[in-house]
Structure formats: structure tokens, C-alpha cells
């Protein structure tokens, strides 16, 4: 289910595209802290999705393929 990972990366890139013009306008310490934490969260999201895309880590449970076994009574 690589398409979910690619869609999450595209969504994160879109959010960065929207937020990037606002970041230099931060004037107070609270705004700088918010944008710093937002960028840190963005890097965590992108890093984890790249790890899933490159198959370094396992995908989330809902995206793992299920092996169907036949139950015998």
C-alpha cells in the first residue's frame, strides 16, 4: 500500500507550501516557537513516511496486508 505513503508525503508537502510564506513573518517568541515545533513535526512526518516508503520500518497496522488462512473445523 505504497500509495497511502505517497499521498501522506504529498499532503505534508502541500501543508509546507501553504505555511512557508507565513514563517518569516513570525515576530514574537511564541510565534517562533510554534513554527519551530510545526517544522519539527513536519520533519517527523516526512521522515517516518520515507522510512515506510523505503521499507525501513513496517507500515501501520491498517496498511499491512493480511494473509488469509483457511480454517478447518
N, C-alpha and C positions, 0 to 999 in steps of 0.2 A: 504494500500500500504506500508506495513512494509518492503518490500524487498528493496525499494529505500533508506530507512533509514539505513538498514543494509549495503547496498552497499556503502553509503557515509561514514559510520564508517570504513569499510574495506579499502576504499581508503585513508582516513585520517591516518589509522594505517600504510598503505604501505608508505605514504609520510614520516611519522615519522621514519619508518625503514630505509628509504633511507637517511634522514637528520641526524639521531642520530650520526653516526661516524664523521660528519663534525663539530658538535657543540663544542667539546672540543678543536678543532684546532683554534678557533677564537682567534685572538691575539690583534686586535685593538678595540677601544671603539665602532667604527662604526659596526664592525662585531658582537660584543656582543649585541649591541642594535638591530641589525637585527634579530639575533637568539632569543633574548628575545621577540621581537614583533611577530616573527613567532610562538614561543611556546604559546604565549598568544592567537593568532588567532586559533591555533590548539585546545587549551582548549575550546575556544568559540564554535568551530565547533563540537567538541565531545560532549560538554555539551548540545548544542541545539538538536543534533540528539538523544542523550539519553532521553531528555525530550520528544521528539516526539515519540520515541520508547516506552517509559513508559506511553504514553498518558497523560503527564502532561500538554502539550501545544497542540494546534491544528496543524495538518500538513500544509505544504504550500498549497496554493490555487489549484495549478495544481495537487496535490495528493489527494485532498478531493473528496470523492465520491459524485456524483451528483444524486439527487433524480429526477427522470423523472416523470413529471406530464402530464397528457393528457389535451390538450387544447380543449375546446368545443367552437364551433362557434355559 
